[in-house]
Amino acid sequence: MSDPVISQLIPLSVPELSGNEWKYIKECLDSGWVSSVGKFVERFENALAEYTDCRYSVAVVNGTSALHLSLLACGIQPDDEVIVPSLTFIAPVNTVRYCRAYPVFMDCDRDTLCIDVRKTEDFLFSECVRRSDGFTYNKKTGRRIKAVIPVHIFGHPANMEHLLDISIKYNITVIEDATESLGSEHKGKKTGSFGEAGCFSFNGNKIITTGGGGMVVTDNKDLADRMRHLSTQAKKDAITGDHDEVGYNYRLTNIQAAMGLAQMERLEEFIEIKRRNAVSYRDLLDGTSNVDFLWEQPPSKSNFWLYTIKVPREHRDALMKYLSEKKIQARPIWKLIHTLPMYAECQAYKIDEAYQAHGTCINLPSSVNIKREDLEYVAHCIKNYFHGT
Ligand SMILES: Cc1ncc(COP(=O)(O)O)c(C=O)c1O
């Protein structure tokens, strides 16, 4: 069967901006409150704290700065180690190095693609030792294991219950990278609210966007105060120019927060659409040999930020090329971070499943505003590819 012809590219993930964005941004422009002070910053912060059921939130310039501030505020020191997944966007790993700490790379779980918690426990049990100061140390490097960063890959929650259990047992701080999973849940509890701090990104490709932006949520007031302080150049006094440590210019602007608030008003609707479209994709591809759809793992609920299929590794690149020719934007999963030159010297613990995921996963067009006929077209092209091979 030949594919129907389409004129426009079907993008991977683009924003949906048809709510109050113009109205709220115009208010900023009309009032002159365009920079990092203004009522929308606080309103956006409150909206996200309420949504995730966390006490405090700090709005920042992007998800990367949210992670960086969380690590600093949680006391990650130079020469500490932080357990991270090798299969992730690189930002959380880089922020470990911004603190001059070292990543220890962990494998991924087959069903969620998130950090393999069982292997993490195995690593802590067999390769680490708890010392009399209460901290856990890596026997091989002698370094303190201070934190772990689970990343909820493509919106699918990591196994947080188990990870929290072992974090208590080994006295390790959990900092959640929930940048891709706003609105995802486990047993009704939102991702980002499990760890000591939860980080979000509002980059243009995320489920809601502020162009660029981020947020940290936490229940710890001291942590929130410290992050807010660090995000505003560690300013002690707004008038006298008094600062008490080296800070950062990480605060979100009022214009971006205005956009964020408008986007937050639509979040539940966006999640509903994305979940419905996931079912449509899965049903449309059902029975296609060689194609598995990455699905949520009940009782977790995914926001299905990026739809992902697994295909035999010998087909991954050829299928993506075929889809590109059909004006469909599809993407392979990230290169494993422990294989990149700047991280090649760091410890990687029994990585196995992540290679499999890297070789077989493809992200499909996932925008909130994707049309039903586009979903059908994408599924049709994937089926046609496999029937022709
Ligand atoms: C898993 C993950 N972590 C961190 C980030 C960093 O967020 P930002 O681009 O807003 O800095 C992103 C996405 O961009 C991401 O996908």
The ligand as a Gaussian input file, in Angstrom:
#p B3LYP/6-31G(d) Opt

LIG

0 1
 C       15.923000      14.694000      31.207000
 C       16.233000      16.158000      31.070000
 N       16.923000      16.763000      32.056000
 C       17.213000      18.073000      31.991000
 C       16.816000      18.848000      30.922000
 C       17.262000      20.253000      30.892000
 O       16.253000      21.190000      30.792000
 P       16.540000      22.593000      30.099000
 O       16.708000      22.368000      28.640000
 O       15.329000      23.407000      30.428000
 O       17.774000      23.161000      30.727000
 C       16.076000      18.245000      29.878000
 C       15.578000      18.925000      28.704000
 O       15.798000      19.803000      28.106000
 C       15.791000      16.871000      29.961000
 O       15.122000      16.243000      28.989000

